[in-house]
């Protein structure tokens, strides 16, 4: 970080950035982490790269001043179970929560605009609501979330950088659109309900039984 002035507060270290402070190091070992909103009367606006890499906390609170979460910020935080994004967050960068494999609940904020490649790959998210403000999603954002059973898509004009942004998760045919993306998981089968045709598609099987019986009816 060169000659940039550093600010220390409790177990945190910050540097100045364009619109406030960037968190660059965390030395703590607490099970519950609270990132401060202001340090020396300067807002904390950025979570830096690798800051919480491999940390063992199970809960973190981010202040609403945060606008950017940089790449790998929470990579392999394997005890983290849930997180609520700050209300002013605009960007979640690549692999920010990669291999947080106990992360089951993520609340994305209205105001979020961009989710970069693999941001939530290899987590254990069950349901995700994409906010109406979301403008762009990169590829593989939710890949390998094998228990993800529902995506609620409130954003109508979101740009998908790659056709695999959803397909990487479910192996769904590229020809389907995702205006109504409802997914359900039943005994190892992943089903997709395509509202425009009022049809249900079987898109994945994650079981290991040598013989399987398909259900005759699925409720969404």
Rosetta blueprint (number, residue, H / E / L):
1 X L
2 X L
3 X L
4 X L
5 X L
6 X E
7 X E
8 X E
9 X E
10 X L
11 X L
12 X E
13 X E
14 X E
15 X E
16 X E
17 X E
18 X L
19 X L
20 X E
21 X E
22 X E
23 X E
24 X E
25 X E
26 X E
27 X L
28 X L
29 X L
30 X L
31 X L
32 X E
33 X E
34 X E
35 X L
36 X L
37 X L
38 X E
39 X E
40 X L
41 X L
42 X E
43 X E
44 X E
45 X E
46 X E
47 X E
48 X L
49 X L
50 X L
51 X L
52 X L
53 X L
54 X L
55 X L
56 X L
57 X L
58 X L
59 X E
60 X E
61 X E
62 X L
63 X L
64 X L
65 X L
66 X L
67 X L
68 X E
69 X E
70 X L
71 X L
72 X L
73 X L
74 X L
75 X L
76 X L
77 X L
78 X L
79 X L
80 X L
81 X L
82 X E
83 X E
84 X E
85 X L
86 X L
87 X L
88 X L
89 X L
90 X L
91 X E
92 X E
93 X L
94 X L
95 X L
96 X L
97 X L
98 X L
99 X L
100 X L
101 X L
102 X L
103 X L
104 X L
105 X E
106 X E
107 X E
108 X L
109 X L
110 X L
111 X L
112 X L
113 X L
114 X E
115 X E
116 X L
117 X L
118 X L
119 X L
120 X L
121 X L
122 X L
123 X L
124 X L
125 X L
126 X L
127 X E
128 X E
129 X E
130 X E
131 X L
132 X L
133 X L
134 X L
135 X L
136 X E
137 X E
138 X L
139 X L
140 X L
141 X L
142 X L
143 X L
144 X L
145 X L
146 X L
147 X L
148 X L
149 X L
150 X E
151 X E
152 X E
153 X E
154 X L
155 X L
156 X L
157 X L
158 X L
159 X E
160 X E
161 X L
162 X L
163 X L
164 X H
165 X H
166 X H
167 X H
168 X H
169 X H
170 X H
171 X L
172 X L
173 X L
174 X L
175 X L
176 X L
177 X L
178 X L
179 X L
180 X L
181 X E
182 X E
183 X E
184 X E
185 X E
186 X E
187 X L
188 X L
189 X E
190 X E
191 X E
192 X E
193 X E
194 X E
195 X L
196 X L
197 X L
198 X L
199 X E
200 X E
201 X E
202 X E
203 X E
204 X E
205 X E
206 X L
207 X L
208 X L
209 X L
210 X L
211 X L
212 X L
213 X L
214 X L
215 X L
216 X L
217 X L
218 X L
219 X L
220 X L
